[in-house]
Amino acid sequence: MCQRLLLACCLLPILNVSLSSQAQTGAVDIAVTWSSPTPLISPSGTSASSAGTFNPAAVLFNGKTVLLYREQDAAGTSRIGYASSTDGLHFMPRPEPVLAPETDYEKDGGVEDPRLLKIADTYYLTYTGYNKHDAQLCLATSKDLVHWQRQGVILPAYKGNWNTGWTKSGAIVPEKINGKWWMYYLGTAPDKRDYMGLASSDDLLHWKDATQQPVLPRNAGSFDARVMEPGPPPIITENGILLIYNAADDKLVYTTAWALFDKNDPGHLLARASQPFLKPQQEWQQVGQVPNVVFTEGMVKRGAEYWIYYGGADKYIGASRIRISLALSPKR
């Protein structure tokens, strides 16, 4: 968690980017039916995961739930660890990480905070490359979740139509819309707050800003007044693109909420949560490397419910089961 490259308007898809805070709040209802009372994965020993195991991406693979998560050592360097489970609760970590810092843009800081999805026969992993100076949104691809090929920095820091800082947290929409791929991401606006942007791609490898401004406005004084950061890859519903996102208030208490975007126009906000559905309530979510944090990056569907996986206090991994109801049909 922890504007020099301007794109010509004629090259940008025509998107209706709504910055109105009057979007509906009742279009989606998310109910938490169960949450893990204790962490599913915790740091241990003096290994690469001695300081923290947190912020997991999730996918179903060969009948198992696989988590790719951030493991951090005592020096503060992060790697991507791998753990699998037959029941989604009891995980067996691999002894070695599947992605470790190698490039100049990852040196010393590491590889952080993955998001993961499968398109056709390829897994796409967005992650943050951090070199102790800059954090930048990067991409890697794999056929087996273990052997990864770096595709480089896909949205550079300090560049873009509105971003003036770091780039992070790429949540790729799982289907093409209007002939393009779309990705929600985190950037920093001139007011020093972290907003959600939107990028587009023809091939899933090369990305560019799709809008001239962020796509999710802040609510002053609310739970998402300071940070609005994409969570897991969104799902496409009959009512629109449902994105689970991580929010922080002015005291940097991190919670999880939802936003709904037009499935024919990914920059058009249709509805958003008035309150988060997940908050840091357990001690292991309130006390850790960063206090008062639940940070959701993984989601898989099991039966009628979705299982979400999240970091607690930048130290642990937890899970919740949620039910998603489409309460209304938003006006288009």
C-alpha positions as YAML, in Angstrom:
chain: A
units: angstrom
residues:
- id: 1
  name: MET
  ca: [0.00, 0.00, 0.00]
- id: 2
  name: CYS
  ca: [2.08, 1.70, 1.53]
- id: 3
  name: GLN
  ca: [1.56, 14.40, -16.46]
- id: 4
  name: ARG
  ca: [4.14, 14.58, -18.81]
- id: 5
  name: LEU
  ca: [2.96, 11.74, -21.02]
- id: 6
  name: LEU
  ca: [-0.27, 13.14, -22.44]
- id: 7
  name: LEU
  ca: [-2.29, 11.01, -24.81]
- id: 8
  name: ALA
  ca: [-4.00, 12.74, -27.68]
- id: 9
  name: CYS
  ca: [-7.74, 12.83, -27.18]
- id: 10
  name: CYS
  ca: [-8.32, 11.44, -30.63]
- id: 11
  name: LEU
  ca: [-6.57, 8.23, -29.59]
- id: 12
  name: LEU
  ca: [-8.62, 7.70, -26.44]
- id: 13
  name: PRO
  ca: [-11.81, 5.65, -26.40]
- id: 14
  name: ILE
  ca: [-14.85, 7.83, -25.78]
- id: 15
  name: LEU
  ca: [-15.73, 7.28, -22.14]
- id: 16
  name: ASN
  ca: [-18.25, 8.95, -19.90]
- id: 17
  name: VAL
  ca: [-16.20, 9.60, -16.77]
- id: 18
  name: SER
  ca: [-18.59, 10.62, -14.04]
- id: 19
  name: LEU
  ca: [-17.14, 12.56, -11.14]
- id: 20
  name: SER
  ca: [-20.54, 13.07, -9.54]
- id: 21
  name: SER
  ca: [-20.94, 11.73, -6.03]
- id: 22
  name: GLN
  ca: [-24.65, 11.21, -6.70]
- id: 23
  name: ALA
  ca: [-24.26, 7.65, -8.04]
- id: 24
  name: GLN
  ca: [-26.73, 5.13, -6.64]
- id: 25
  name: THR
  ca: [-25.72, 3.34, -3.47]
- id: 26
  name: GLY
  ca: [-28.33, 0.55, -3.43]
- id: 27
  name: ALA
  ca: [-27.57, -1.22, -6.71]
- id: 28
  name: VAL
  ca: [-25.48, -3.91, -4.99]
- id: 29
  name: ASP
  ca: [-25.68, -5.54, -1.58]
- id: 30
  name: ILE
  ca: [-22.71, -7.49, -0.22]
- id: 31
  name: ALA
  ca: [-23.22, -9.48, 2.96]
- id: 32
  name: VAL
  ca: [-20.37, -11.10, 4.86]
- id: 33
  name: THR
  ca: [-21.51, -14.57, 5.96]
- id: 34
  name: TRP
  ca: [-18.29, -15.71, 7.63]
- id: 35
  name: SER
  ca: [-14.81, -14.40, 8.40]
- id: 36
  name: SER
  ca: [-11.72, -16.22, 9.64]
- id: 37
  name: PRO
  ca: [-11.29, -15.51, 13.36]
- id: 38
  name: THR
  ca: [-7.54, -16.10, 13.13]
- id: 39
  name: PRO
  ca: [-5.06, -15.70, 10.25]
- id: 40
  name: LEU
  ca: [-4.86, -18.38, 7.56]
- id: 41
  name: ILE
  ca: [-1.17, -17.66, 6.92]
- id: 42
  name: SER
  ca: [1.22, -15.92, 9.31]
- id: 43
  name: PRO
  ca: [4.90, -14.87, 9.14]
- id: 44
  name: SER
  ca: [7.40, -17.30, 10.58]
- id: 45
  name: GLY
  ca: [11.04, -17.81, 11.44]
- id: 46
  name: THR
  ca: [13.88, -15.88, 9.85]
- id: 47
  name: SER
  ca: [12.96, -16.68, 6.24]
- id: 48
  name: ALA
  ca: [11.79, -14.49, 3.38]
- id: 49
  name: SER
  ca: [8.42, -14.30, 5.13]
- id: 50
  name: SER
  ca: [9.69, -13.45, 8.61]
- id: 51
  name: ALA
  ca: [8.14, -9.97, 8.77]
- id: 52
  name: GLY
  ca: [4.88, -10.46, 6.92]
- id: 53
  name: THR
  ca: [2.68, -12.68, 4.77]
- id: 54
  name: PHE
  ca: [-0.14, -10.56, 3.42]
- id: 55
  name: ASN
  ca: [-2.09, -9.09, 0.49]
- id: 56
  name: PRO
  ca: [-2.93, -12.28, -1.46]
- id: 57
  name: ALA
  ca: [-4.24, -12.76, -4.97]
- id: 58
  name: ALA
  ca: [-6.38, -15.87, -5.44]
- id: 59
  name: VAL
  ca: [-7.38, -18.27, -8.20]
- id: 60
  name: LEU
  ca: [-8.84, -21.77, -8.53]
- id: 61
  name: PHE
  ca: [-6.29, -24.14, -10.07]
- id: 62
  name: ASN
  ca: [-6.66, -27.91, -10.54]
- id: 63
  name: GLY
  ca: [-9.37, -28.11, -7.90]
- id: 64
  name: LYS
  ca: [-7.42, -26.10, -5.34]
- id: 65
  name: THR
  ca: [-7.40, -22.51, -4.16]
- id: 66
  name: VAL
  ca: [-4.02, -20.98, -4.87]
- id: 67
  name: LEU
  ca: [-2.86, -17.79, -3.18]
- id: 68
  name: LEU
  ca: [-0.02, -15.70, -4.55]
- id: 69
  name: TYR
  ca: [0.83, -13.33, -1.75]
- id: 70
  name: ARG
  ca: [3.36, -10.81, -0.58]
- id: 71
  name: GLU
  ca: [5.97, -12.17, 1.78]
- id: 72
  name: GLN
  ca: [8.33, -9.72, 3.40]
- id: 73
  name: ASP
  ca: [11.62, -10.31, 5.18]
- id: 74
  name: ALA
  ca: [13.16, -8.42, 8.10]
- id: 75
  name: ALA
  ca: [14.99, -6.06, 5.74]
- id: 76
  name: GLY
  ca: [11.70, -4.99, 4.16]
- id: 77
  name: THR
  ca: [12.23, -6.75, 0.82]
- id: 78
  name: SER
  ca: [9.12, -8.37, -0.66]
- id: 79
  name: ARG
  ca: [8.67, -11.48, -2.79]
- id: 80
  name: ILE
  ca: [5.62, -13.31, -4.13]
- id: 81
  name: GLY
  ca: [4.91, -16.52, -2.25]
- id: 82
  name: TYR
  ca: [2.66, -19.42, -3.28]
- id: 83
  name: ALA
  ca: [0.28, -21.45, -1.12]
- id: 84
  name: SER
  ca: [-2.45, -23.94, -2.06]
- id: 85
  name: SER
  ca: [-5.46, -25.43, -0.29]
- id: 86
  name: THR
  ca: [-8.11, -28.04, -1.01]
- id: 87
  name: ASP
  ca: [-10.72, -26.35, 1.19]
- id: 88
  name: GLY
  ca: [-9.82, -22.67, 0.83]
- id: 89
  name: LEU
  ca: [-8.88, -22.42, 4.51]
- id: 90
  name: HIS
  ca: [-5.88, -24.61, 5.30]
- id: 91
  name: PHE
  ca: [-2.95, -23.60, 3.11]
- id: 92
  name: MET
  ca: [0.36, -25.26, 2.39]
- id: 93
  name: PRO
  ca: [3.00, -22.68, 1.38]
- id: 94
  name: ARG
  ca: [5.77, -23.55, -1.05]
- id: 95
  name: PRO
  ca: [9.23, -23.29, 0.51]
- id: 96
  name: GLU
  ca: [10.45, -20.83, -2.14]
- id: 97
  name: PRO
  ca: [8.78, -17.73, -3.65]
- id: 98
  name: VAL
  ca: [7.62, -17.85, -7.26]
- id: 99
  name: LEU
  ca: [8.69, -14.26, -8.00]
- id: 100
  name: ALA
  ca: [11.62, -12.43, -6.43]
- id: 101
  name: PRO
  ca: [13.15, -9.01, -7.18]
- id: 102
  name: GLU
  ca: [15.59, -9.08, -10.10]
- id: 103
  name: THR
  ca: [15.27, -5.89, -12.14]
- id: 104
  name: ASP
  ca: [16.35, -2.33, -11.41]
- id: 105
  name: TYR
  ca: [12.73, -1.30, -10.82]
- id: 106
  name: GLU
  ca: [12.39, -4.04, -8.15]
- id: 107
  name: LYS
  ca: [15.81, -3.82, -6.50]
- id: 108
  name: ASP
  ca: [15.86, -3.78, -2.67]
- id: 109
  name: GLY
  ca: [12.15, -3.01, -2.25]
- id: 110
  name: GLY
  ca: [10.85, -6.02, -4.13]
- id: 111
  name: VAL
  ca: [7.70, -7.30, -5.80]
- id: 112
  name: GLU
  ca: [4.48, -6.48, -3.98]
- id: 113
  name: ASP
  ca: [0.69, -6.74, -3.82]
- id: 114
  name: PRO
  ca: [-0.34, -9.03, -6.71]
- id: 115
  name: ARG
  ca: [-3.65, -9.24, -8.56]
- id: 116
  name: LEU
  ca: [-4.25, -12.35, -10.66]
- id: 117
  name: LEU
  ca: [-6.59, -13.64, -13.34]
- id: 118
  name: LYS
  ca: [-6.63, -16.22, -16.11]
- id: 119
  name: ILE
  ca: [-7.50, -15.28, -19.69]
- id: 120
  name: ALA
  ca: [-7.54, -18.16, -22.19]
- id: 121
  name: ASP
  ca: [-4.59, -20.35, -21.14]
- id: 122
  name: THR
  ca: [-2.46, -17.60, -19.61]
- id: 123
  name: TYR
  ca: [-2.32, -16.19, -16.09]
- id: 124
  name: TYR
  ca: [-1.78, -12.44, -15.83]
- id: 125
  name: LEU
  ca: [-0.20, -11.11, -12.65]
- id: 126
  name: THR
  ca: [-0.14, -7.40, -12.00]
- id: 127
  name: TYR
  ca: [2.14, -6.35, -9.16]
- id: 128
  name: THR
  ca: [4.04, -3.38, -7.77]
- id: 129
  name: GLY
  ca: [7.74, -3.16, -8.50]
- id: 130
  name: TYR
  ca: [9.42, -1.13, -5.76]
- id: 131
  name: ASN
  ca: [13.08, -0.13, -5.69]
- id: 132
  name: LYS
  ca: [13.01, 1.95, -2.46]
- id: 133
  name: HIS
  ca: [12.53, 5.08, -4.58]
- id: 134
  name: ASP
  ca: [9.66, 4.45, -6.99]
- id: 135
  name: ALA
  ca: [6.67, 2.11, -7.00]
- id: 136
  name: GLN
  ca: [5.40, 1.19, -10.46]
- id: 137
  name: LEU
  ca: [2.68, -1.07, -11.80]
- id: 138
  name: CYS
  ca: [4.19, -4.14, -13.49]
- id: 139
  name: LEU
  ca: [2.99, -7.28, -15.26]
- id: 140
  name: ALA
  ca: [4.12, -10.91, -15.47]
- id: 141
  name: THR
  ca: [2.57, -13.89, -17.27]
- id: 142
  name: SER
  ca: [2.58, -17.64, -16.65]
- id: 143
  name: LYS
  ca: [1.04, -20.90, -17.78]
- id: 144
  name: ASP
  ca: [1.40, -22.71, -14.44]
- id: 145
  name: LEU
  ca: [1.46, -20.05, -11.67]
- id: 146
  name: VAL
  ca: [5.03, -21.01, -10.76]
- id: 147
  name: HIS
  ca: [7.22, -19.95, -13.69]
- id: 148
  name: TRP
  ca: [6.72, -16.28, -14.54]
- id: 149
  name: GLN
  ca: [7.82, -14.14, -17.46]
- id: 150
  name: ARG
  ca: [8.18, -10.45, -16.73]
- id: 151
  name: GLN
  ca: [6.46, -8.08, -19.14]
- id: 152
  name: GLY
  ca: [7.93, -4.97, -17.51]
- id: 153
  name: VAL
  ca: [6.47, -1.75, -16.15]
- id: 154
  name: ILE
  ca: [3.07, -1.20, -17.76]
- id: 155
  name: LEU
  ca: [2.16, 2.18, -16.23]
- id: 156
  name: PRO
  ca: [5.25, 4.20, -15.24]
- id: 157
  name: ALA
  ca: [5.30, 6.35, -12.13]
- id: 158
  name: TYR
  ca: [4.97, 10.14, -12.43]
- id: 159
  name: LYS
  ca: [3.38, 9.88, -15.88]
- id: 160
  name: GLY
  ca: [-0.13, 9.78, -17.25]
- id: 161
  name: ASN
  ca: [-3.07, 12.05, -17.90]
- id: 162
  name: TRP
  ca: [-3.63, 12.89, -14.22]
- id: 163
  name: ASN
  ca: [-1.23, 10.80, -12.12]
- id: 164
  name: THR
  ca: [1.68, 12.67, -10.52]
- id: 165
  name: GLY
  ca: [3.07, 9.89, -8.31]
- id: 166
  name: TRP
  ca: [3.43, 6.15, -8.03]
- id: 167
  name: THR
  ca: [1.29, 3.59, -9.87]
- id: 168
  name: LYS
  ca: [-0.06, 0.40, -8.30]
- id: 169
  name: SER
  ca: [-2.86, -2.14, -8.05]
- id: 170
  name: GLY
  ca: [-3.89, -3.23, -11.53]
- id: 171
  name: ALA
  ca: [-7.30, -4.94, -11.61]
- id: 172
  name: ILE
  ca: [-7.94, -6.21, -15.15]
- id: 173
  name: VAL
  ca: [-11.51, -6.62, -16.38]
- id: 174
  name: PRO
  ca: [-11.83, -10.29, -17.45]
- id: 175
  name: GLU
  ca: [-13.51, -9.66, -20.83]
- id: 176
  name: LYS
  ca: [-12.99, -7.31, -23.74]
- id: 177
  name: ILE
  ca: [-15.35, -4.33, -23.94]
- id: 178
  name: ASN
  ca: [-15.69, -2.35, -27.16]
- id: 179
  name: GLY
  ca: [-12.80, -4.32, -28.63]
- id: 180
  name: LYS
  ca: [-10.34, -3.45, -25.84]
- id: 181
  name: TRP
  ca: [-9.08, -4.74, -22.51]
- id: 182
  name: TRP
  ca: [-9.53, -2.51, -19.47]
- id: 183
  name: MET
  ca: [-7.77, -2.18, -16.14]
- id: 184
  name: TYR
  ca: [-8.50, -0.15, -13.04]
- id: 185
  name: TYR
  ca: [-5.38, 1.05, -11.22]
- id: 186
  name: LEU
  ca: [-4.14, 3.37, -8.46]
- id: 187
  name: GLY
  ca: [-2.44, 6.69, -9.07]
- id: 188
  name: THR
  ca: [-1.81, 9.86, -7.09]
- id: 189
  name: ALA
  ca: [-3.47, 13.13, -8.05]
- id: 190
  name: PRO
  ca: [-1.98, 16.60, -7.53]
- id: 191
  name: ASP
  ca: [-3.87, 16.87, -4.21]
- id: 192
  name: LYS
  ca: [-1.64, 13.99, -2.94]
- id: 193
  name: ARG
  ca: [-4.59, 11.63, -2.50]
- id: 194
  name: ASP
  ca: [-4.69, 8.20, -4.13]
- id: 195
  name: TYR
  ca: [-7.39, 7.77, -6.74]
- id: 196
  name: MET
  ca: [-8.59, 5.06, -9.08]
- id: 197
  name: GLY
  ca: [-7.75, 5.39, -12.75]
- id: 198
  name: LEU
  ca: [-8.60, 3.40, -15.88]
- id: 199
  name: ALA
  ca: [-6.25, 2.14, -18.59]
- id: 200
  name: SER
  ca: [-6.89, 0.28, -21.84]
- id: 201
  name: SER
  ca: [-4.96, -2.20, -23.97]
- id: 202
  name: ASP
  ca: [-5.23, -3.98, -27.30]
- id: 203
  name: ASP
  ca: [-3.12, -6.98, -26.26]
- id: 204
  name: LEU
  ca: [-3.06, -7.14, -22.40]
- id: 205
  name: LEU
  ca: [0.66, -6.29, -22.47]
- id: 206
  name: HIS
  ca: [0.80, -2.61, -23.46]
- id: 207
  name: TRP
  ca: [-1.38, -0.19, -21.50]
- id: 208
  name: LYS
  ca: [-2.23, 3.51, -21.62]
- id: 209
  name: ASP
  ca: [-4.50, 5.88, -19.75]
- id: 210
  name: ALA
  ca: [-8.07, 5.76, -20.99]
- id: 211
  name: THR
  ca: [-9.41, 8.86, -19.24]
- id: 212
  name: GLN
  ca: [-8.32, 12.39, -18.44]
- id: 213
  name: GLN
  ca: [-9.19, 12.10, -14.77]
- id: 214
  name: PRO
  ca: [-9.86, 9.46, -12.07]
- id: 215
  name: VAL
  ca: [-12.99, 7.35, -12.42]
- id: 216
  name: LEU
  ca: [-13.99, 7.15, -8.73]
- id: 217
  name: PRO
  ca: [-14.38, 10.47, -6.88]
- id: 218
  name: ARG
  ca: [-13.55, 10.85, -3.21]
- id: 219
  name: ASN
  ca: [-16.17, 11.37, -0.55]
- id: 220
  name: ALA
  ca: [-14.82, 14.01, 1.81]
- id: 221
  name: GLY
  ca: [-14.95, 12.91, 5.43]
- id: 222
  name: SER
  ca: [-16.00, 9.39, 4.50]
- id: 223
  name: PHE
  ca: [-14.39, 5.94, 4.71]
- id: 224
  name: ASP
  ca: [-12.75, 6.48, 1.29]
- id: 225
  name: ALA
  ca: [-11.74, 10.12, 1.65]
- id: 226
  name: ARG
  ca: [-8.00, 9.40, 1.34]
- id: 227
  name: VAL
  ca: [-7.52, 6.24, -0.77]
- id: 228
  name: MET
  ca: [-9.62, 4.47, -3.42]
- id: 229
  name: GLU
  ca: [-7.57, 1.47, -4.58]
- id: 230
  name: PRO
  ca: [-8.67, -1.42, -6.82]
- id: 231
  name: GLY
  ca: [-8.93, -4.84, -5.19]
- id: 232
  name: PRO
  ca: [-9.28, -8.15, -7.07]
- id: 233
  name: PRO
  ca: [-10.06, -8.31, -10.78]
- id: 234
  name: PRO
  ca: [-13.67, -7.14, -11.18]
- id: 235
  name: ILE
  ca: [-16.58, -9.35, -12.21]
- id: 236
  name: ILE
  ca: [-19.04, -8.55, -14.97]
- id: 237
  name: THR
  ca: [-22.65, -8.78, -13.80]
- id: 238
  name: GLU
  ca: [-25.94, -8.10, -15.54]
- id: 239
  name: ASN
  ca: [-25.94, -4.69, -13.88]
- id: 240
  name: GLY
  ca: [-22.39, -3.70, -14.70]
- id: 241
  name: ILE
  ca: [-18.72, -4.15, -13.80]
- id: 242
  name: LEU
  ca: [-18.54, -4.88, -10.08]
- id: 243
  name: LEU
  ca: [-15.23, -3.84, -8.57]
- id: 244
  name: ILE
  ca: [-14.27, -4.60, -4.99]
- id: 245
  name: TYR
  ca: [-11.97, -1.82, -3.82]
- id: 246
  name: ASN
  ca: [-9.84, -0.92, -0.83]
- id: 247
  name: ALA
  ca: [-10.58, 2.38, 0.84]
- id: 248
  name: ALA
  ca: [-8.85, 4.48, 3.48]
- id: 249
  name: ASP
  ca: [-10.19, 7.40, 5.45]
- id: 250
  name: ASP
  ca: [-8.24, 10.44, 6.58]
- id: 251
  name: LYS
  ca: [-6.86, 8.43, 9.53]
- id: 252
  name: LEU
  ca: [-5.66, 5.70, 7.12]
- id: 253
  name: VAL
  ca: [-8.02, 3.03, 8.40]
- id: 254
  name: TYR
  ca: [-8.33, 0.60, 5.49]
- id: 255
  name: THR
  ca: [-11.65, -1.08, 4.70]
- id: 256
  name: THR
  ca: [-13.23, -2.89, 1.73]
- id: 257
  name: ALA
  ca: [-16.15, -1.61, -0.34]
- id: 258
  name: TRP
  ca: [-17.60, -1.88, -3.87]
- id: 259
  name: ALA
  ca: [-18.17, 0.26, -6.95]
- id: 260
  name: LEU
  ca: [-20.26, -0.52, -10.03]
- id: 261
  name: PHE
  ca: [-19.28, 0.71, -13.50]
- id: 262
  name: ASP
  ca: [-21.14, 0.58, -16.81]
- id: 263
  name: LYS
  ca: [-20.26, -2.66, -18.61]
- id: 264
  name: ASN
  ca: [-20.43, -0.82, -21.94]
- id: 265
  name: ASP
  ca: [-18.46, 2.18, -20.71]
- id: 266
  name: PRO
  ca: [-15.95, 1.17, -17.98]
- id: 267
  name: GLY
  ca: [-15.21, 4.77, -16.99]
- id: 268
  name: HIS
  ca: [-18.82, 5.56, -16.12]
- id: 269
  name: LEU
  ca: [-19.58, 5.07, -12.43]
- id: 270
  name: LEU
  ca: [-23.12, 3.81, -11.88]
- id: 271
  name: ALA
  ca: [-23.19, 3.10, -8.16]
- id: 272
  name: ARG
  ca: [-20.98, 2.85, -5.11]
- id: 273
  name: ALA
  ca: [-21.16, 1.66, -1.53]
- id: 274
  name: SER
  ca: [-22.19, 4.13, 1.14]
- id: 275
  name: GLN
  ca: [-20.31, 2.09, 3.75]
- id: 276
  name: PRO
  ca: [-17.60, -0.59, 3.62]
- id: 277
  name: PHE
  ca: [-18.69, -4.21, 4.02]
- id: 278
  name: LEU
  ca: [-15.42, -5.31, 5.64]
- id: 279
  name: LYS
  ca: [-13.55, -3.47, 8.42]
- id: 280
  name: PRO
  ca: [-10.53, -4.24, 10.61]
- id: 281
  name: GLN
  ca: [-12.21, -5.73, 13.68]
- id: 282
  name: GLN
  ca: [-9.95, -8.58, 14.81]
- id: 283
  name: GLU
  ca: [-6.78, -7.86, 16.77]
- id: 284
  name: TRP
  ca: [-4.61, -9.31, 13.97]
- id: 285
  name: GLN
  ca: [-6.20, -6.77, 11.60]
- id: 286
  name: GLN
  ca: [-5.63, -3.89, 13.98]
- id: 287
  name: VAL
  ca: [-2.09, -4.64, 15.21]
- id: 288
  name: GLY
  ca: [0.80, -5.44, 12.86]
- id: 289
  name: GLN
  ca: [3.25, -3.69, 10.57]
- id: 290
  name: VAL
  ca: [0.55, -1.15, 9.63]
- id: 291
  name: PRO
  ca: [-2.37, -0.84, 12.07]
- id: 292
  name: ASN
  ca: [-6.07, -1.01, 11.22]
- id: 293
  name: VAL
  ca: [-5.91, -2.59, 7.78]
- id: 294
  name: VAL
  ca: [-7.95, -5.12, 5.85]
- id: 295
  name: PHE
  ca: [-6.72, -5.09, 2.26]
- id: 296
  name: THR
  ca: [-8.54, -7.33, -0.23]
- id: 297
  name: GLU
  ca: [-6.75, -8.54, -3.36]
- id: 298
  name: GLY
  ca: [-8.10, -12.07, -3.97]
- id: 299
  name: MET
  ca: [-11.57, -13.40, -4.78]
- id: 300
  name: VAL
  ca: [-12.83, -16.78, -6.01]
- id: 301
  name: LYS
  ca: [-16.34, -18.10, -6.52]
- id: 302
  name: ARG
  ca: [-17.42, -21.23, -4.68]
- id: 303
  name: GLY
  ca: [-21.07, -22.20, -5.16]
- id: 304
  name: ALA
  ca: [-23.40, -19.29, -4.40]
- id: 305
  name: GLU
  ca: [-20.75, -17.38, -2.49]
- id: 306
  name: TYR
  ca: [-17.51, -15.61, -3.20]
- id: 307
  name: TRP
  ca: [-14.48, -16.09, -0.98]
- id: 308
  name: ILE
  ca: [-12.32, -13.01, -0.57]
- id: 309
  name: TYR
  ca: [-8.75, -13.10, 0.70]
- id: 310
  name: TYR
  ca: [-7.07, -10.11, 2.28]
- id: 311
  name: GLY
  ca: [-4.11, -8.85, 4.24]
- id: 312
  name: GLY
  ca: [-4.51, -7.95, 7.91]
- id: 313
  name: ALA
  ca: [-2.37, -5.11, 9.31]
- id: 314
  name: ASP
  ca: [0.23, -5.74, 6.57]
- id: 315
  name: LYS
  ca: [1.27, -8.92, 8.37]
- id: 316
  name: TYR
  ca: [-1.31, -11.71, 8.06]
- id: 317
  name: ILE
  ca: [-3.71, -13.32, 5.57]
- id: 318
  name: GLY
  ca: [-7.41, -13.78, 6.29]
- id: 319
  name: ALA
  ca: [-10.56, -14.71, 4.42]
- id: 320
  name: SER
  ca: [-14.28, -13.97, 4.37]
- id: 321
  name: ARG
  ca: [-17.23, -15.48, 2.56]
- id: 322
  name: ILE
  ca: [-19.58, -12.97, 0.96]
- id: 323
  name: ARG
  ca: [-22.93, -13.06, -0.85]
- id: 324
  name: ILE
  ca: [-23.46, -10.55, -3.64]
- id: 325
  name: SER
  ca: [-27.00, -9.44, -4.49]
- id: 326
  name: LEU
  ca: [-27.90, -7.16, -7.38]
- id: 327
  name: ALA
  ca: [-30.69, -5.24, -5.70]
- id: 328
  name: LEU
  ca: [-31.59, -2.80, -8.47]
- id: 329
  name: SER
  ca: [-31.05, -2.27, -12.16]
- id: 330
  name: PRO
  ca: [-29.08, 0.96, -12.40]
- id: 331
  name: LYS
  ca: [-30.23, 3.54, -14.92]
- id: 332
  name: ARG
  ca: [-28.03, 3.65, -18.00]
...
